[in-house]
Structures are given as structure tokens and as C-alpha cells.
Amino acid sequence: MFAFLAAKGWGQFLLLPALGLTSLSTAPAIMALVQETFPHSRSLANGVYMALNFLISLGRCWSWRLGDRFGLRLAFTVSAAIPLLGLPFLFLFPKHHPNDPPNRRPTPFDPPT
């Protein structure tokens, strides 16, 4: 989104389809992550995820209002900056999968401990 804001003219038109495709592609991956994180209560976790997704979509109405009142550049900048506020919450995810055995050997893809 920041690249879209920095681009001018035809560059914006070229970046717009990429923005649309990447914004839609995250939902299935996040839903799979939610269901893997809570294997014993997947339906509850899925319901909470869908409810939060609905509330976030209601927030888009405020971004439209912001765009009407203060201009689209500010609305896009705020819309690009707000997801960055969620980055600190990544550290709240469990370090190990609940189904991993206690004596599992680490792989090169595991995070450093």
C-alpha cells in the first residue's frame, strides 16, 4: 500500500491489481493458522475469527468517511499504517505447535530459541 501511495500516474494502475490480489489471499491462510492454533476448539476459534473479520470490515466504512472528509491520500495512508499496529501481537502466538511431541528434534525452519 505504501508503494501505491508513492507511485504516480500509470504506476498506480499497475500496482492496484497486485494490491487487490494480495489483500484477498491472506484470509484462507489466517483461517488455517487459527484452526491449527486451537485444535480442540476449532469452531469457537473460527467463529471468533469471522466475528473479528466482520468488525474489521465495518471499520472500512470509517475509512470511506475519512476519504470523503480529508482526502483519499490520508485515508490510504491510515489504512496502510493501521495493520502495522498488529505486529507486536505476533509475539503472543505459541512458539510450538500443541500437537508437537515433547522430544521433537528442531528443524532448520524452526525459530531460534
N, C-alpha and C positions, 0 to 999 in steps of 0.2 A: 504494500500500500504506500509505503514511503517512496518507493521508486516511481509509482504512479504520480505522486504529488510533485516529484522533482522533474518528471518528464514534461515536455512541451509539445504541442502540435500532434503530429502523427504518432509520436512515441506513446502518447496516452492511449490512442486507439489500439496500438499493438499490445499494450500491457493489460488492457481491460479484459479480453478473453482469458488470459492467464489468471487474473485475479478471480474471475468467476469460477473457473475450474478448480482452483486450489481452495477456495472458500467452501465449496461443496464436498470436497474429497476428505475432509477431516472428520465428519460426523460418523461414518462407519468405523473408522479406526478408534475413535474415542469410545464408541459404544462397546467395541470388543475389549478395550482396556478396562472399562468399568465392569464388564461381566467377568473378566478374568481376576480382577482385584477382589471381587466379592463372590466367590464360587458357591457359598452356602445360601446366599440371599440375592440371587441374580435378578429376580423380578422386582424386588424393592429397589435395588441399585439402578435398574433400568428405568423404573418409574421416577426416581429422583432425578436421574439424568434428563429424562424427557421433560419433567416439570421445569428444571433449570433452563433447558433449551427453549421452552416456551416463554419463560420470563425474559430471557435474553432477546428473543425475537420481539417482545413488547418494547424493549429498550430501543429497537430500531426506529420506533415512532418518534422517540425523542431526538434521534439524530436527524430525522427529516425536519423536525421543528427547528432544530439548531441550524440546519442548512437554509431553511426559509428565512430565519431571522438574522443570521450573522454571515451567511455565505457558505457555499459548498466547500471551499478550501478549508475553512475552520472545521466544518463537520467531518470531512475526510481525515483531517489531522487528528481530531479527537477520537474518531473511530479506529484509527491505526494505533493510537497510543494506549487506549483502554485495555486491549488484550495483554499488553506488557505488564500490567498490574498483576496478572495471574502467575507470572513466572516464579515468584517466591513460594507459591503453593506447590510447586513441583517437588520441593524437598519434603513434603508431607507424605508422599507416596511411599509404600513399604519398599525396603531395599531388596527383599527376597520375595519370591512368589510363595503364597501359602502352601502350595502343593509340593514344593521342593523338599526332598529328603534332607535331614539334618547333616548328613555326611557327603553331600554332593560336592564333587570337585569343581572348582571355578573354571570357567571358560575364558578365552580372550575377550569375549563380548561383555562380560560382567563388569559392572562399575567398580572402580578401585575402592577398597575398604579402608 
